[in-house]
């Protein structure tokens, strides 16, 4: 699904533990999307951002180098959140995992109806997300 994304990738999950975001081929696909420019956007929305900096150094490097393209936010802990995890690609592709703890999901490459609904849900959560992951650490 990542390789087929041309403009926008949106991901909602508990954390990134099951997705191997630092695996070399996945990292290269994310980097290629960041480098391509042209208004491309990667938005990762997580229930728990506490391990991202420690467990995903390659992803953090992308956040540092391409913060204008790639952003990671924490979902509002006080707002209701869906039980399923999902990835949205270019407003028509959907990867849906019915349970955030399960690795396997269902891929729908041309599911505009579900994609629209999930994009609306994602956008609502994204706008309420209080914190984002920073690639820089300030020592005070």
C-alpha positions in Angstrom: 0.0 0.0 0.0 2.8 2.4 0.8 4.5 1.8 -2.5 1.2 2.8 -4.3 0.8 6.1 -2.4 1.4 9.2 -4.5 0.1 12.2 -2.5 -1.1 11.4 1.0 -0.6 8.7 3.6 -2.6 8.8 6.9 -2.2 6.2 9.6 -4.0 5.7 12.8 -2.8 3.0 15.3 -2.1 2.4 19.0 1.7 2.7 18.4 4.0 1.7 15.6 5.1 -1.6 17.3 3.5 -4.0 14.8 4.3 -2.0 11.6 8.1 -2.3 11.3 8.5 1.4 10.3 12.3 1.3 10.6 12.6 -1.8 8.3 14.8 -0.7 5.4 12.4 -1.2 2.5 9.6 0.6 4.4 11.9 3.4 5.4 13.0 3.9 1.8 9.4 4.0 0.6 8.6 6.7 3.3 11.7 8.6 2.4 10.9 8.5 -1.4 7.5 9.9 -0.6 9.0 12.7 1.5 11.7 13.6 -1.1 9.1 13.7 -4.0 7.7 17.0 -2.7 4.8 18.5 -4.5 2.5 18.8 -1.5 2.9 15.2 -0.4 1.9 14.5 3.2 2.4 11.7 5.7 0.3 11.9 8.9 0.7 9.4 11.7 -1.8 9.5 14.5 -1.0 7.3 17.5 -2.7 6.5 20.8 0.8 6.2 22.4 3.8 8.2 21.2 6.1 7.4 24.2 8.2 4.8 22.3 8.5 6.4 18.9 11.7 8.3 19.5 13.4 5.3 21.2 12.2 2.4 19.0 12.1 4.1 15.5 15.4 6.1 14.9 15.0 6.0 11.1 11.5 7.4 11.3 12.7 10.1 13.7 15.4 11.0 11.1 12.7 11.5 8.5 10.7 13.7 11.0 13.8 15.8 11.5 14.7 16.1 7.8 11.1 16.3 6.4 9.0 17.8 9.2 7.1 19.8 6.6 5.9 16.5 5.0 5.9 13.9 7.9 4.2 14.6 11.2 3.4 12.3 14.1 0.7 13.3 16.6 -0.8 11.7 19.7 -4.5 11.2 19.6 -6.5 13.1 22.3 -6.6 10.7 25.3 -9.9 12.3 26.5 -11.7 11.8 23.2 -13.3 8.6 22.0 -11.0 6.6 19.7 -11.8 3.7 17.3 -10.9 0.2 18.2 -9.6 -0.5 14.7 -6.4 0.7 13.2 -6.2 1.9 9.7 -4.1 3.3 6.9 -5.4 5.6 4.2 -3.7 6.1 0.9 -4.5 8.9 -1.5 -8.2 9.1 -0.3 -9.1 5.8 -2.0 -7.0 3.0 -0.6 -7.8 1.5 2.9 -5.9 -0.9 5.0 -8.2 -1.8 8.0 -7.2 -3.9 11.0 -10.3 -4.6 13.1 -8.2 -4.9 16.2 -5.1 -2.7 17.0 -3.3 -5.7 18.5 -3.7 -7.9 15.4 -1.1 -7.8 12.6 -3.4 -8.9 9.9 -6.0 -6.7 8.2 -8.0 -6.2 5.1 -6.7 -4.2 2.1 -9.1 -2.3 -0.1 -7.2 -0.5 -2.9 -10.3 1.2 -4.5 -12.8 1.7 -1.7 -13.9 5.3 -2.0 -16.9 5.0 0.3 -15.0 3.6 3.3 -12.0 5.8 2.6 -14.2 9.0 2.8 -15.6 7.9 6.1 -12.3 7.0 7.6 -10.7 10.2 6.3 -13.4 12.2 8.0 -12.8 10.3 11.2 -9.1 10.7 10.9 -9.4 14.5 10.3 -11.5 14.9 13.3 -9.0 13.1 15.5 -6.1 14.9 13.9 -7.5 18.3 14.6 -8.0 17.4 18.3 -4.6 15.8 18.7 -2.8 17.8 21.4 0.8 16.7 21.0 3.2 15.9 18.2 6.5 14.1 18.2 9.5 16.4 17.8 12.8 15.3 16.3 14.8 17.7 18.4 15.4 17.4 22.1 15.7 20.6 24.2 17.9 20.3 27.3 17.0 22.9 29.8 
